[in-house]
Amino acid sequence: MKSIFALLALLLLTFTASAEYRAYQLLITNEESGAERSITSILDDQQYREFYTLKPGETIQLFNTWMCYHNGSYGQPICPNPKNQ
């Protein structure tokens, strides 16, 4: 019986953790000059505004979103949009 528990514990410990997350393409527009820039982030438009300061006169809107089905920890780059591939 103990060997069954040991085997189950070993099996549970050998599985690698995986995660998924959502990526966002944001469009930042300067209302005065009309200049636009696109940013890919793991933060949505509301969260991005909380972490990064926009310049006066800039607005931000959510342009596109997709799922990334791999572990994005340790500074790995955000997965590309599958619709563009």
C-alpha positions in Angstrom: 0.0 0.0 0.0 2.8 2.4 0.8 4.4 1.7 -2.6 1.2 2.8 -4.3 1.2 6.1 -2.4 4.9 6.6 -3.2 4.3 5.9 -6.9 1.3 8.3 -6.9 3.3 11.0 -5.2 6.2 10.6 -7.6 3.8 10.9 -10.6 2.3 14.0 -9.2 5.6 15.6 -8.6 6.9 14.9 -12.1 4.2 16.7 -14.0 5.4 20.1 -15.1 3.3 23.1 -14.4 1.8 24.9 -17.4 -0.2 28.0 -17.6 -2.1 30.1 -20.1 -2.6 33.8 -20.3 -4.3 36.4 -22.4 -2.2 38.8 -24.6 -3.6 42.3 -25.6 -2.8 44.6 -28.5 -3.3 48.1 -27.4 -3.5 51.2 -29.5 -2.3 54.5 -27.9 -3.3 57.6 -29.7 -2.2 61.2 -29.1 -5.3 63.2 -29.7 -3.4 66.4 -30.4 -0.9 65.2 -33.0 -2.8 62.1 -34.3 0.3 59.9 -33.7 -0.5 56.3 -32.9 1.5 53.5 -31.5 0.7 49.8 -31.0 1.8 47.9 -27.9 1.5 44.2 -27.2 1.1 43.5 -23.4 -0.3 41.0 -20.9 -2.1 44.0 -19.4 -5.5 45.1 -20.7 -6.2 48.8 -21.4 -7.4 49.4 -17.9 -4.5 47.7 -16.2 -1.9 49.2 -18.5 -3.1 52.7 -17.5 -2.5 51.8 -13.8 1.1 50.6 -14.4 2.3 53.0 -17.1 1.7 56.7 -17.2 0.3 58.0 -20.5 1.4 61.4 -21.8 -1.1 64.2 -21.6 -3.6 64.0 -24.5 -3.0 60.3 -25.0 -5.9 57.8 -25.1 -5.7 54.0 -25.0 -8.0 51.4 -26.4 -8.1 47.7 -26.7 -7.4 46.7 -30.4 -7.0 42.9 -30.3 -6.7 40.0 -27.9 -5.7 36.3 -28.0 -4.7 33.4 -25.7 -1.2 32.2 -25.2 -1.1 28.5 -24.2 2.4 28.3 -22.7 4.1 29.3 -19.5 5.1 32.9 -19.8 7.1 33.2 -16.7 10.8 34.1 -16.4 10.5 37.0 -18.9 9.7 34.9 -21.9 8.3 37.0 -24.8 4.6 37.3 -25.4 3.3 34.8 -27.9 2.5 36.2 -31.4 -1.1 36.6 -32.5 -2.1 33.3 -34.1 -4.4 35.3 -36.6 -1.3 36.8 -38.1 0.5 33.5 -38.8 
